[in-house]
Amino acid sequence: MYFLLRWAINTIALGVAVLIVKGVHVSGIVSLSVASLVIGLLNASLKPVMILFTLPLNILTLGFFTLVINTIMMLITSQLVRGFDVDGFWAAFVASMFMSIVSFLLNLFVKEGSDE
């Protein structure tokens, strides 16, 4: 149940990013939901590996390189999900920042491991 709640939060956050950022397009709610799921799966599997390999650069930039990694996750998702398109690096960068902010704010209202 917690997984579904997190997925819903990420879908809402991605939807807000799509609405705000020009250059990020989605063809429908199904594409939005699938893109949100793919981003979540990439963040759970590929992102830790990328952070490990870029650790010196991440330390040098005081963690700001993680924003670039989030952008790469968004660009990979746009290549994998039909109906979810990102026009370029900067659109993905801004969208990933909006998605992170909205997701953070929504997650403030959810307790870890909550089944309610």
Buried (B, 14 or more C-beta within 10 A) or exposed (E): EEEEBBBBBBBBBBBBBBEEBEBBBBEEEEBBBBBBBBBBBBBEEBBEEBBEEBEEEBEEEEEEBBBBBBBBBBBBBBEBBEBBBBBEBEBBBBBBBBBBEBBEEBBEEBEEEEEE
